[in-house]
Amino acid sequence: MARRTYSSPARDAAAAVRRARVLEAAERLLREADDAAAVAMETVAVAAGVTRLTVYKQFGSRRGLLEAVFDHRAAQGGLSRLPEAMAIDDPRQGLDRLVEIFCAFWGGDPAVGRLQALAASDPEFAEMVDARNERRRQAIQVLLARIGSPEQADHRRDAVDLIFTLTGYATYRSLERNRSEAEVRALIKAACANALNLGPAARGSAPRSLESPSR
């Protein structure tokens, strides 16, 4: 006879509280750590006031914990609003909305910047950062696929690469040093709009807008 599993609201609520404590502790350690390797399961457990076994039960592995930290930061930073940008009928307006969402994300919690910086010293971090950046690239590809014709594939690829760079953390960080968030947002929006016209220039051909019919 198969064993029955019982769900207790009180037990589930206590587990949710412990999970939140572990995530909070992990994020706090990441803000303070000089090296991502310092964020170990044992260290996080001590900081959260739980046992290491509890951390393993909740997240399975260090990779699982770090994935949860990334996902939590994304949710807290507003990346869950990306479907709004993708659903806008006009893809150019959708692109503007994507820029707004990522500018708010990069300029929000300092932990986001720490996660980006720590990727340089931890291959596991780097993989997760790359995977999440690839999702941003795919969103840009979907938006730009709705602009122009199939014959403009090479131009669209160049535009995607340019906009991907413009909407990244490094670009935001370099621009915000002497600008307000609103100024950075407006500058990146304008640069992304211009990128729709600059793709072929790098190959020596005349610039042609994705919004213009190909000849």
C-alpha positions as CSV (number, residue, x, y, z in Angstrom):
1,M,0.0,0.0,0.0
2,A,1.3,3.4,-1.0
3,R,2.1,5.7,1.9
4,R,-0.2,8.7,2.2
5,T,1.3,12.1,2.3
6,Y,-0.3,14.7,4.6
7,S,-0.2,18.4,4.1
8,S,-0.4,20.5,7.2
9,P,-1.1,24.3,6.8
10,A,1.0,25.0,9.9
11,R,3.9,22.9,8.7
12,D,3.7,24.4,5.2
13,A,3.7,27.9,6.7
14,A,6.7,27.1,8.9
15,A,8.6,25.8,5.9
16,A,7.8,28.9,3.9
17,V,9.1,31.1,6.8
18,R,12.3,29.0,6.9
19,R,12.8,29.3,3.2
20,A,12.4,33.0,3.3
21,R,14.9,33.3,6.1
22,V,17.4,31.2,4.1
23,L,16.9,33.3,1.0
24,E,17.3,36.5,3.0
25,A,20.5,35.2,4.7
26,A,22.0,34.1,1.3
27,E,21.3,37.5,-0.2
28,R,22.8,39.3,2.8
29,L,26.0,37.1,2.5
30,L,26.2,37.8,-1.2
31,R,26.1,41.6,-0.6
32,E,29.0,41.2,1.8
33,A,31.1,38.5,0.2
34,D,34.3,39.2,-1.7
35,D,34.1,35.8,-3.3
36,A,31.0,33.8,-4.2
37,A,32.7,30.7,-2.9
38,A,32.2,32.1,0.6
39,V,28.5,31.5,0.2
40,A,28.4,27.9,1.2
41,M,25.4,25.9,2.4
42,E,26.8,25.7,5.9
43,T,27.5,29.4,6.0
44,V,24.0,30.2,4.8
45,A,22.5,27.8,7.3
46,V,24.3,29.5,10.2
47,A,23.3,33.0,9.0
48,A,19.7,31.9,8.7
49,G,19.6,30.2,12.1
50,V,18.7,26.8,10.6
51,T,20.4,23.5,10.1
52,R,22.4,22.6,7.0
53,L,19.9,19.8,6.5
54,T,17.1,22.3,6.4
55,V,18.8,24.2,3.6
56,Y,19.4,21.0,1.6
57,K,15.8,19.9,2.1
58,Q,14.5,23.3,0.8
59,F,16.9,23.8,-2.1
60,G,18.6,20.5,-2.8
61,S,22.0,21.9,-3.5
62,R,24.1,25.1,-3.6
63,R,23.1,25.5,-7.2
64,G,19.4,25.2,-6.3
65,L,19.9,27.8,-3.6
66,L,21.6,30.2,-5.9
67,E,19.0,29.7,-8.6
68,A,16.3,30.5,-6.0
69,V,18.2,33.7,-5.0
70,F,18.4,34.8,-8.6
71,D,14.7,34.1,-9.1
72,H,13.7,35.9,-5.9
73,R,15.7,38.9,-6.9
74,A,14.1,38.9,-10.4
75,A,10.6,38.8,-8.9
76,Q,11.4,41.5,-6.3
77,G,13.0,43.6,-9.0
78,G,10.0,43.6,-11.3
79,L,11.2,41.2,-14.1
80,S,7.9,39.4,-13.7
81,R,6.4,42.3,-15.6
82,L,8.3,41.4,-18.8
83,P,5.2,39.6,-20.3
84,E,3.5,43.0,-20.2
85,A,6.2,44.3,-22.6
86,M,5.9,41.2,-24.9
87,A,2.1,41.6,-25.0
88,I,2.1,45.2,-26.3
89,D,0.8,45.3,-29.9
90,D,3.4,47.8,-31.1
91,P,6.8,46.1,-30.8
92,R,8.6,49.5,-30.6
93,Q,6.5,50.4,-27.6
94,G,7.2,46.9,-26.2
95,L,10.9,47.5,-26.6
96,D,10.6,50.8,-24.7
97,R,8.7,48.9,-21.9
98,L,11.5,46.3,-21.8
99,V,14.1,49.1,-21.4
100,E,12.0,50.6,-18.5
101,I,11.8,47.2,-16.7
102,F,15.5,46.5,-17.0
103,C,16.6,50.0,-16.0
104,A,14.4,49.7,-12.8
105,F,15.9,46.2,-12.2
106,W,19.6,47.2,-12.7
107,G,19.1,50.4,-10.6
108,G,17.2,48.7,-7.8
109,D,18.6,46.5,-5.1
110,P,22.5,46.6,-4.9
111,A,22.4,42.8,-4.6
112,V,21.7,42.7,-8.3
113,G,25.0,44.3,-9.0
114,R,26.8,41.9,-6.6
115,L,25.3,38.9,-8.4
116,Q,26.7,40.3,-11.7
117,A,30.1,41.0,-10.2
118,L,30.5,37.7,-8.4
119,A,30.0,35.8,-11.7
120,A,33.5,36.8,-12.6
121,S,34.9,34.6,-9.8
122,D,32.5,31.7,-9.8
123,P,31.8,29.5,-12.8
124,E,28.4,28.4,-11.4
125,F,27.4,32.0,-11.0
126,A,28.6,32.8,-14.5
127,E,26.4,30.0,-15.9
128,M,23.3,31.4,-14.2
129,V,24.0,35.0,-15.2
130,D,24.6,33.9,-18.8
131,A,21.4,31.9,-18.8
132,R,19.3,34.8,-17.5
133,N,20.9,37.2,-19.9
134,E,20.1,34.8,-22.7
135,R,16.4,35.1,-21.8
136,R,16.7,38.9,-22.2
137,R,18.3,38.3,-25.7
138,Q,15.4,36.0,-26.6
139,A,12.8,38.6,-25.6
140,I,14.5,41.2,-27.7
141,Q,14.6,38.7,-30.7
142,V,10.9,38.1,-30.3
143,L,10.1,41.8,-30.3
144,L,12.3,42.6,-33.3
145,A,11.0,39.7,-35.3
146,R,7.7,41.6,-35.4
147,I,9.5,44.5,-37.1
148,G,10.5,44.3,-40.8
149,S,10.6,41.5,-43.3
150,P,12.3,38.0,-43.3
151,E,14.8,39.4,-45.8
152,Q,16.2,41.6,-43.1
153,A,17.5,38.8,-41.0
154,D,21.1,39.9,-41.0
155,H,20.1,43.4,-40.0
156,R,17.8,42.2,-37.3
157,R,20.6,40.0,-35.8
158,D,22.9,43.1,-35.6
159,A,20.1,45.1,-34.0
160,V,19.4,42.4,-31.5
161,D,23.1,42.3,-30.5
162,L,23.2,46.1,-30.1
163,I,20.0,46.3,-28.1
164,F,21.1,43.3,-26.0
165,T,24.3,45.3,-25.1
166,L,22.4,48.5,-24.5
167,T,20.0,46.9,-22.0
168,G,22.6,45.0,-20.0
169,Y,23.8,45.8,-16.5
170,A,27.3,47.0,-17.6
171,T,25.8,49.6,-19.9
172,Y,23.3,50.8,-17.2
173,R,26.0,51.0,-14.6
174,S,28.4,53.0,-16.8
175,L,25.6,55.5,-17.7
176,E,24.2,56.0,-14.2
177,R,27.4,57.5,-12.7
178,N,26.5,61.0,-13.7
179,R,22.8,60.7,-14.7
180,S,19.5,60.2,-13.0
181,E,17.6,56.9,-13.6
182,A,15.1,58.8,-15.8
183,E,18.0,60.2,-17.9
184,V,19.6,56.8,-18.3
185,R,16.3,55.3,-19.3
186,A,15.6,58.0,-21.9
187,L,19.2,57.6,-23.3
188,I,18.9,53.8,-23.6
189,K,15.5,54.1,-25.2
190,A,16.9,56.5,-27.8
191,A,19.9,54.3,-28.5
192,C,17.8,51.2,-28.9
193,A,15.5,53.1,-31.4
194,N,18.7,54.1,-33.3
195,A,19.9,50.5,-33.2
196,L,17.0,49.5,-35.5
197,N,18.7,51.6,-38.2
198,L,22.4,50.8,-37.6
199,G,22.7,47.1,-38.3
200,P,24.1,47.0,-41.8
201,A,26.6,49.9,-41.2
202,A,29.1,47.6,-39.5
203,R,29.4,45.5,-42.7
204,G,29.9,48.6,-44.9
205,S,26.5,48.7,-46.5
206,A,24.1,51.6,-46.3
207,P,22.0,51.7,-43.2
208,R,18.4,50.5,-43.6
209,S,15.7,50.6,-41.0
210,L,14.0,47.4,-40.0
211,E,10.8,49.4,-40.4
212,S,11.5,50.1,-44.1
213,P,10.7,47.6,-46.8
214,S,13.8,45.9,-48.2
215,R,14.9,46.6,-51.7
